[in-house]
Amino acid sequence: MPLVRNPILPGFNADPSVLRVGNDGKTSQCSAWVVHGAMRVMYYIATSTFEWYPGVQIHHSTDLANWELLCRPLNRKSQLDMRGDPDSCGVWAPCLTHDGDKFWLVYTDVKRKDGSFKDTPNYIVTADRIEGPWSDPVYINSSGFDPSLFHDDDGTKWFVNMLQDHRRRPRFFAGIRLQQYDAEAKKLVGPCKTIFPGTDLALVEGPHLYKRNGWYYLLTAEGGTAYEHACTLARSRDIWGPYELHPQKYILTSKDAPLASLQRAGHGDIVDTPEGKTYLVHLTGRPTTQARRCVLGRETAIQEAYWDKDDWLYVKNGPVPSLHVELPAQRDDSSYWSEQRYLFDSSDGIHKDFQWLRTPEPERIFSTKNGLHLVGREAIGSWFEQALVARRQTHFSYDAETVVSFSPDDERTYAGLTAYYCRFNFFYLTVTADSDGQRELLILSSEASWPDGNLKLPLADPVPLPQEGKVRLALSIRGKELQFRYALEGQADLTDIGPVYDASILSDECGGHQAHGSFTGAFVGMAASDINGTEKVASFDYFLYTPVKHSTDRYDM
C-alpha cells in the first residue's frame, strides 16, 4: 500500500473522532454512499473548533488518505452560542457515531476553564444525513468534558465523560464516568459509576468505548495535551469494569521520544476498514523551533494498528507515532499546495474554509455580496462580538493578501489583515486614522501569554495614507518569520512595513495559557473594529492564500 505522510488533516484539527459507514450492513439516507446502486465506504472525522464558529469540523474520505471538509453541524443559535466563552473554550472534543439509523454528535460547550472551576455543559445532536440538518441540542450533564456515546450491540446506549472534581488540587481530573442514555426519554438513566481512574500519568480524558470478541475496550487520553500526551487502553468483560490496563499501558505516545517528528501524540479513536485493517487517528503537533512551538496547532494524524493474539490492540511500530503510514490509497497533494483565491462574490454565505469567532449571528458582522463587508464591532480582543473572519494556517510558510476599502473616522476605527491565535497573540496590519481623521497604516500586536500579552504599536510613526483609495495589505510567513507589506491603489509592488516578527508566538505554547491551556492554532484573515460603536463598514475585494515551500520547513520539504 502507498506510504502517506502525516498529518492527514494539517493545521488546527484537534481531538479527532473517526467513523466508518458503509459495507457493514448499516444504511443511511446520505446520497454520497450510493454509487450505481451499490453501497460504498465513507469515513468521517469530527474535530474540535473551540471558540470558532460554526462548531465542529467534519471531514470525509473514501480511502483514509484524501480528506475534504464536508460541513460544520453546529451552525445556528439554538445549537451553539459562544458569546462570552474565553479563548480556547467553546466546543471541545466532539464524538461522532452512527447507530444504524442516524448520526449522533456529542460535544461540550466549555464556558470557563480558568481558575478553580470549569463549566462544561454536554449536549447531543442528531441527523439523518451527515450534511444535516442537525437537531437542536439535548442537554445531558455538566460533570466533566470530552463526552462520548457508545451504541452497544443489544441497542443500549452508554454515555461516558471525564469527571471533574474541583476539590482535587492541582489536578481536578477524577476519572471516567459511565451512565446509560435513554434515547426515548432523552436523558441519562440508572446508576452512574467511575469505571476508570486513569494511570499515574494523570489527567485522564477523551474516553471512547468499543466492543470486540466479548471485551469492552476503553481508550482514553492522558498526560495533558502538551508533550506528555498519550493514548491509554484498558479492557473489561463487563462494561462496568473492572478494567485492566494494556501490557504497554500507553499504546501511543511521543512523551519519551523528544526527537520524533510527531509530538504531543494522544487523544485518539479507532476505526476498522472492510478489509480488516485497523487504524488509530490521533492528535499531534509538529514543533518547528528550538522552543518546541507548534504554530499549526494540534493536527490529526493516523497510525496503522493491529489486534494481536492476546486480543490487545497495538500500534504498528509504536508506541511512538510514525510520520509515514501505509494507507489504502495515495494522497493527492495538488490541492494542498494550490493557491487559494477567495472572491466573496456570493450572497449565499462565506467559503467553507473560513470561520469567525463565537457569535451565532454572522449577519451582524459580515456579508458576502460583491465582496466581504465587515461591520466594525468590538475590539480584536473581545469575547463577545468581533468582526474577524479567517481561515486556518495549514502550511509552515505562506503568503496572504487582500485589498480593503475603508474610511476610518479616527483611531478607534480600524480594519485590515491579521495573523491571529487568540486575544493575547496576534499581529494586525490596520487601515485607521489619527484623531484628526487622517488615514494611516498602523500595526497592532500582542506577543505574549497572559498576563503579559499587552498591546504593542511597533511603528515609531504610522504610515500616512491618501484619504481615498483602496489599500493592498499582505503578509509573508517563512518558518517563524512574519513580514507585513502594503501597496496603494495603482501600485504594482508591495513595500515592507514594520519589523520582521516572530510568528512562532501564534501557537499553543505561547497562547493565552500555554500548551496545557491553549488549544487552537494560527489563523489568517480579515478584521474590522469600531469601538466608537458606529458600525463602520470595511470592504474587502478578495483574499489570497498561497502556500510556499521553503527551506526552513523541515516537514514539508
Rosetta blueprint (number, residue, H / E / L):
1 M L
2 P L
3 L E
4 V E
5 R E
6 N L
7 P L
8 I L
9 L E
10 P L
11 G L
12 F L
13 N L
14 A E
15 D E
16 P E
17 S E
18 V E
19 L E
20 R E
21 V E
22 G L
23 N L
24 D L
25 G L
26 K L
27 T L
28 S L
29 Q L
30 C L
31 S H
32 A H
33 W H
34 V E
35 V E
36 H L
37 G L
38 A E
39 M E
40 R L
41 V L
42 M E
43 Y E
44 Y E
45 I E
46 A E
47 T E
48 S E
49 T L
50 F E
51 E L
52 W E
53 Y E
54 P L
55 G E
56 V L
57 Q E
58 I E
59 H E
60 H E
61 S E
62 T L
63 D L
64 L L
65 A L
66 N L
67 W L
68 E E
69 L E
70 L E
71 C E
72 R L
73 P L
74 L E
75 N L
76 R L
77 K L
78 S L
79 Q L
80 L L
81 D L
82 M L
83 R L
84 G L
85 D L
86 P L
87 D L
88 S L
89 C L
90 G E
91 V E
92 W E
93 A E
94 P E
95 C E
96 L E
97 T E
98 H E
99 D L
100 G L
101 D L
102 K L
103 F E
104 W E
105 L E
106 V E
107 Y E
108 T E
109 D E
110 V E
111 K L
112 R E
113 K L
114 D L
115 G L
116 S L
117 F L
118 K L
119 D E
120 T L
121 P L
122 N E
123 Y E
124 I E
125 V E
126 T E
127 A E
128 D L
129 R L
130 I L
131 E L
132 G L
133 P L
134 W L
135 S L
136 D L
137 P L
138 V E
139 Y E
140 I E
141 N E
142 S L
143 S L
144 G L
145 F L
146 D L
147 P L
148 S E
149 L E
150 F E
151 H E
152 D L
153 D L
154 D L
155 G L
156 T L
157 K E
158 W E
159 F E
160 V E
161 N E
162 M E
163 L E
164 Q E
165 D L
166 H L
167 R L
168 R L
169 R L
170 P L
171 R L
172 F L
173 F E
174 A E
175 G E
176 I E
177 R E
178 L E
179 Q E
180 Q E
181 Y E
182 D E
183 A L
184 E L
185 A L
186 K L
187 K E
188 L E
189 V E
190 G E
191 P E
192 C E
193 K E
194 T E
195 I E
196 F E
197 P L
198 G L
199 T L
200 D L
201 L L
202 A L
203 L L
204 V L
205 E E
206 G E
207 P E
208 H E
209 L E
210 Y E
211 K E
212 R E
213 N L
214 G L
215 W E
216 Y E
217 Y E
218 L E
219 L E
220 T E
221 A E
222 E E
223 G L
224 G L
225 T L
226 A L
227 Y L
228 E L
229 H L
230 A E
231 C E
232 T E
233 L E
234 A E
235 R E
236 S E
237 R L
238 D L
239 I L
240 W L
241 G L
242 P L
243 Y L
244 E E
245 L E
246 H E
247 P E
248 Q E
249 K E
250 Y E
251 I E
252 L E
253 T E
254 S L
255 K L
256 D L
257 A L
258 P L
259 L L
260 A L
261 S L
262 L L
263 Q E
264 R E
265 A E
266 G E
267 H E
268 G E
269 D E
270 I E
271 V E
272 D E
273 T L
274 P L
275 E L
276 G L
277 K L
278 T E
279 Y E
280 L E
281 V E
282 H E
283 L E
284 T E
285 G E
286 R L
287 P L
288 T L
289 T L
290 Q L
291 A L
292 R L
293 R L
294 C L
295 V L
296 L L
297 G L
298 R L
299 E E
300 T E
301 A E
302 I E
303 Q E
304 E E
305 A E
306 Y E
307 W E
308 D L
309 K L
310 D L
311 D L
312 W L
313 L E
314 Y E
315 V E
316 K L
317 N L
318 G L
319 P L
320 V L
321 P L
322 S L
323 L L
324 H E
325 V E
326 E E
327 L L
328 P L
329 A L
330 Q L
331 R L
332 D L
333 D L
334 S L
335 S L
336 Y L
337 W L
338 S L
339 E L
340 Q E
341 R E
342 Y E
343 L L
344 F L
345 D L
346 S L
347 S L
348 D L
349 G L
350 I L
351 H L
352 K L
353 D L
354 F E
355 Q E
356 W E
357 L E
358 R L
359 T L
360 P L
361 E L
362 P H
363 E H
364 R H
365 I L
366 F E
367 S E
368 T L
369 K L
370 N L
371 G L
372 L E
373 H E
374 L E
375 V E
376 G L
377 R E
378 E L
379 A L
380 I L
381 G L
382 S L
383 W L
384 F L
385 E L
386 Q L
387 A E
388 L E
389 V E
390 A E
391 R E
392 R E
393 Q L
394 T L
395 H L
396 F L
397 S E
398 Y E
399 D E
400 A E
401 E E
402 T E
403 V E
404 V E
405 S E
406 F L
407 S L
408 P L
409 D L
410 D L
411 E L
412 R L
413 T E
414 Y E
415 A E
416 G E
417 L E
418 T E
419 A E
420 Y E
421 Y E
422 C E
423 R L
424 F L
425 N E
426 F E
427 F E
428 Y E
429 L E
430 T E
431 V E
432 T E
433 A E
434 D L
435 S L
436 D L
437 G L
438 Q L
439 R E
440 E E
441 L E
442 L E
443 I E
444 L E
445 S E
446 S E
447 E E
448 A L
449 S L
450 W L
451 P L
452 D L
453 G L
454 N L
455 L L
456 K E
457 L L
458 P L
459 L L
460 A L
461 D L
462 P L
463 V E
464 P E
465 L L
466 P L
467 Q L
468 E L
469 G L
470 K L
471 V E
472 R E
473 L E
474 A E
475 L E
476 S E
477 I E
478 R E
479 G L
480 K L
481 E E
482 L E
483 Q E
484 F E
485 R E
486 Y E
487 A E
488 L E
489 E L
490 G L
491 Q L
492 A L
493 D L
494 L L
495 T E
496 D E
497 I E
498 G E
499 P E
500 V E
501 Y E
502 D E
503 A H
504 S H
505 I H
506 L L
507 S L
508 D L
509 E L
510 C L
511 G L
512 G L
513 H L
514 Q L
515 A L
516 H L
517 G L
518 S L
519 F L
520 T L
521 G L
522 A L
523 F E
524 V E
525 G E
526 M E
527 A E
528 A E
529 S E
530 D E
531 I L
532 N L
533 G L
534 T L
535 E L
536 K L
537 V E
538 A E
539 S E
540 F E
541 D E
542 Y E
543 F E
544 L E
545 Y E
546 T E
547 P E
548 V L
549 K L
550 H L
551 S L
552 T L
553 D L
554 R L
555 Y L
556 D L
557 M L
